[in-house]
Structure formats: C-alpha cells, structure tokens
Amino acid sequence: MASTTTIPVSKNAIITILKDLPENILAEVFWETFVTYDDSPPTESEKKSIDKAKEEFKKRETVKWRDIR
C-alpha cells in the first residue's frame, strides 16, 4: 500500500489553484471528488429520476456546468 502525506494548504490556495485549471480538468476534479459510482442495476426510483432528467434536458430545463461556477 502506498504511503500518504498530509500537507497543510489554505482554502484560498486551493481556490486559486482550482480557478486556474482549464474547465475540462476542473470538471474531472469535480467528478472524481463528489461523484460516486454504483454498478448495480438502477432501482425503480432511480429509473424515474433518470426519465425525469431526460425530460428536463429535452425541455432545456437543466443547468450548465459553467452557470454554477
């Protein structure tokens, strides 16, 4: 197992680093940090949520990544 080291970094330094990243890399950091993956088949509730999201996308009722920054 690889060893890890903790380095103290201020919140402002992290924000500066994130702001300097290209948008595609920032999106990758977001997904790798906040999104979990589940390989199990979707539940009925998840299927309904997916269908709802697809409808919202068709109606252009979604939010673009750059609009939440």
N, C-alpha and C positions, 0 to 999 in steps of 0.2 A: 504494500500500500504506500502511495506517495505521501510524503510529509507535507504539512501545510504551515504557512507562516501568516500571522495576522499583522497587518501594517496599519497603524492609525492614519486615517485620511479624513480631512474635514468634509463636511457636507458641501460646502462651497466649492471645494476642489473637485468633488465628484460631479457636481452640476456643471462646472466649467468643462470638464472632460466630455460629458455627455453632449453638451451643446456644440462642441467642436467636431463631433462624429458626423460622418455622412449619414443621410437619412436611412439608407438601406442597412447600415451597420447598427444604427440606433434601433431600428425595428427588430433586428436579430437579437440584440441585447434585451429588449423588452420581452420578446417571446421566450427566450431562454431563462429569463428571470421570473416571469409571472405566470407562464402557461404550463400547465401540467398535461401529460399525455395519458390517455386511457385507451387501451387496445380492446377492451371488452365491447360487445355489441351494444348499440345505443338502447336505452330504456325507452318506454313509450313517451315519458315526459321529455326526454332529450330529442326524440324524433319530432315532437310537437314544436319544441323550441327551434329546431333546425328549419322546419317548414315555415314557421313564423319569420325567422331571419331571412329566408329566401324571399318571402313575400315583401318584407320591408326593403330588401335590396332592389327588387323589381320596381318598387314604388319610389325608389331613391330616398328612403327614409333612414338611411344609415349615416354614420358619422365617419368622415375620412380621418386617417391617422394624423395628418398634418393639422387638422382642425382641433385636435385635443391637446396638442402641444401648446 
